[in-house]
Amino acid sequence: MYRLVGVLTVGLLTVTVAQAHFPFIVPDEKGESAKVVFSDTLDPDDNVNIEKIANTKLTLRAVATGKDTPLDWKKDTSFYVINLPGAGDRIVFGTTDYGVLQKGDAPPFKLVYFPKAVIGKAFAQPIGGQHPLEVVADGSSGQVRFRVLAQGQPLPEAETTVLLPSGEKKALKTDKDGYTPPVQGAGRYAVYTKLIEAKKGEHAGKKYEEIRNYATLVCDIAK
């Protein structure tokens, strides 16, 4: 069963979003390579040990053929670098198993990230299947809304934060069909969202009381 954590206000708000770090896949302009950062923006954070996400597993999917290719990466000072073979529309996605954490006297939790980037056409490019959590872009030139999917199904009332091309951050909340309100502007977007599952278990010898899932998306929206 999912336990959703809502925001205090319904709809789209301009807020000061608390800093948190997430793995983002950041393609270069030509779509030939990408950086993988662990940051609260799309820029590498030199103050964070990038090896915290060293066990991330990444896959490249060619949209035209549906072929999946496992990706390797090379460590740099504060980010990892991956080569992106092929051409045309492609999706890079993966899983970061961060392990079991505990903050103070709060119950321990398992933390998992699901980073994703779309190269080429940004709209309606889901990973699909039973992927635990992902964000999909939907819209038209210069306007976009984002849809949150859990196990391929729309996730309502999901806390979702959008980093606009201008650098501004906006907090959104998905509707009953999993869609955020639309936002305007062309350029590179970054998005992160979360889903907390009330599931107990054990991982690497450590017990946990819940699973905290976070999905990220990086995509480019044309004018």
N, C-alpha and C positions, 0 to 999 in steps of 0.2 A: 504494500500500500504506500502511496506517495504522501508525504507531508509537505505541503507547499508553504513557503514563507512569503507572504504578500507584502506589498508596500503600504504605507499609511494612506496614500492618496491615489485615487483611481485616475488613470489616463497618463498623459505625458507631462513631465515636470522638468524644469531646468533646475538642477540641484548641484550642490557641492558633493560629489561622490567620494566616499571614503576610499583611500588608497588601498589597493590589494594587487597582488601579483598573479598573473596568469600566463600560460604559454600561448604565444601568438605566432602563427606562421606568416611571415612577411615576404611575399614574392618580390623580385626585382621588376623593373619596368618591362623587360623583355620576356618575362616568364621563363627564364632559363635557370634560375636558382632562387633560393629563398633563405632568409635568416629565421631561425627559431629563437625567440627571446622569451625571457621570464620577467615580465615587467607589468606596470600599470598603464603603459602606453605601447606604441609600436616601436619605440626606440629601446635598444638594449639598456639595461640598468647595470652600471658598472659596480654597484654596491651589493649585488646579489650573486651568490655562487651559482653559476649556470648548471653545475653538475647536480643540482637538486632535481632537475628534470631529465637526468641522463638515461633513465630507463624508458623514455618515450619511444613508442613504436609507430612509425609513419608509413603510409601507403599513398601512392599516386594512382589516380584513376583517370583513364582517358575516356571522356564523356562519349565520344563517337562510337567507341567499341565496347566500353564497359570493362576493359582490361585493367586489372589491378597489378601494380608493381611495387614490391617492398622498397623502401628507401633507406640508404645509409647517410650518415652525416659526419661532418668534421667539426671538432671543437675549436672555437676561437676564444678570445679573451673573455667576452661576456655574452656570447651567443653561439649557436651551432649553425653550420652552413650545410644546405642540401642542394644537390643538383636536381633539376627537374627535366627529365628526358621527354622527348616528343614535342608536339605542337598542338595548337588549337585549344579548345576548352578542356580544362583538366581540374580535378579536385585533389587536394592534398588533405589527408585526414589521419588522425591517430589517437592513441590513448596514452595518457601519462598516469601510471599507478604511483601515487605519491606516498602511499603507506598509511599507517594508523597514527593519528595524532591525538593529543589531549591538551587542552588549555585550562590551566588551573584545576579547579575541582569539577569542571564540566565533564560529562561523560565522554569517553574516547570515541572518535569517529574515523572512518576510512575516507580518504580524500582521493578523488579521481578526476582528472581533466580530460576533455575531449576537444583538442584543437582542430581547426579546419580552415582552409583557405581555398578560394575559387579563383582560377586563372582563366580569364576570358569572360564569357557571358555569365554574369553574376546571378541572374534570376532563375529560380526554380531548379536548383542543382542539389537535391538531397542525396545523402549517402544511402538512405533507404534501409529496408530490411528491419532488423531488430536492433539498430544502433541505439545505445542507451539514451543519448541526449545530443541534439544538434540544433543549429540555427540555420534557417534558409532565408535568402533574400527574395522579395517579391515586389513587383511594382513596374514602373516605366521610367524613361529617361528623366533624370533629375529628381525623381521622387521614389522612395523605397519604404517598405515596411518589412518587418522581420517576423518569421514564424518559428516558434519553438516546438520541436517534436521530441517526444520521449517514446522509445520503442516504435517509432514510426507514426505515433498518434499525436494530435495536437495537445499541447500542454497549456491549459488556461491559468491565468493569474500568476504567471512566472515573472519573477523579478528579472529584468533585462536592462542592461546598460549599453548605450550606443556612444561610441567615440566618433563624432562627425569629422568630415574632412577639414573643418575649420579649427579643430582641436578641442571644441566644446564637448562636454559629456552630458548626456541626458539619461535620466532614469525613466524607464517605461514599464508598463504592466500589460501582459497579453490578455486578449479577450477570450471568450468561450471557445473560439476556433484556433486559439494559439497565436493570433496575430497581434503585433504591437500597432499603435497608431503610426501613421506615415510621418516621415521626416523628409525635408527638402535638402537638395544640394548634390552636386556631382563631385566625384573624387573617391578617395579611399576611405572606407568605413571599417571599423572594428567593433565587434559586439561580444558581450559575454552575458551568460545567463546561468541560473543554478536550479538544481532540483535536489531536495533532501528526501531520502528514503528512510523510513523507520524500519530498518532491517538490522538485526543483530547478527554477528558472525565473528569469525577469527581469521586473521590474515598475517602470515609470516610469524606465527606464534603470539600475536597480540589480539586481544578481544576488542570489539567495537560495538557501539550501541546504535549507530546509524551510518549511512553512506551519504557523503556530500559530493554531488556531481556538479561539475562546471563545464560548460561548453563555450568555445570561442569561435568566432568567424572573422575572417578578413576578406574583403571583396572590394572591387572597384565599380562604381556606378557612373555611367557616361552621362553627358549633358543631354 
